[in-house]
């Protein structure tokens, strides 16, 4: 296996959690904070829901945070800069308390440490709906140092979301690697394994498996996080690591061109 980069999902993969319970706790926490800061609870909830929906499906011309704020501000009065300050305060002061509901699995740190020591560039390809501070905080809940990841997807450096092909293409362009040189590690058969349709290999982590469509798990490499950590210990040293890796947003022109080439290749394959 000639890998040049490893893409990691976070929630349910490196960070063990019941996603529904986490989201329930998170939404209650942020709504309560905003209400205490003077926000109208109903307007805030509508704006937050609209912002999340806007990030999930939009064109490449805007980043996810631009989509979020555009939708959110349609439901909430005040200055955008004041709302940014409120969200920053929440993630700094209150969001860490949400982490009390999760317990790290030491096999996450074990796997990440081994891969880093062997020279594999690591990209945290988590669903990019959060600001950077919230992503780094969740990494710390998992017992991981954010600095170990050469790129971390968040709402201000991403123009798409999983399972869209554009999301994975963006990250491959950021690392300047073809799909077949990437290993995707995740727990969601729809959102994470979408990377495989582009030609990537995958390891499906089954501790907190999400399999909404009844995918045949046995058809891909899979196992617990502990089994994944043992598996990476048997990998060779990375002989050709991806470098340099772009941390910021990728030029949408490049992403669009790459997607067009993929579409053309599919059409030619269908006609053959």
Protein Blocks (a to p, Z undefined) as FASTA:
>chain_A
ZZfbdcddfehplmgcdfklmmmmmmmmmmmmmmmnopafklmmmmmmmmmmmmmoccfk
bcfklmmmmmmmmmpgcjfklmmmmmmmmmmmmmmmmmmmpccdfklmmmmmmmmmnopa
cdddddffbcfklmmmmmmmnopafklpmbdcdfklccbdcfbfklmmmmmmmnopafkl
pccddfbfklmmmmmmnopacdddfklgccfkopafklpccddfklmmmmmmmpccdfbd
cddddfbdcdfklmmmmmmmmmmmmmmmmmZZ
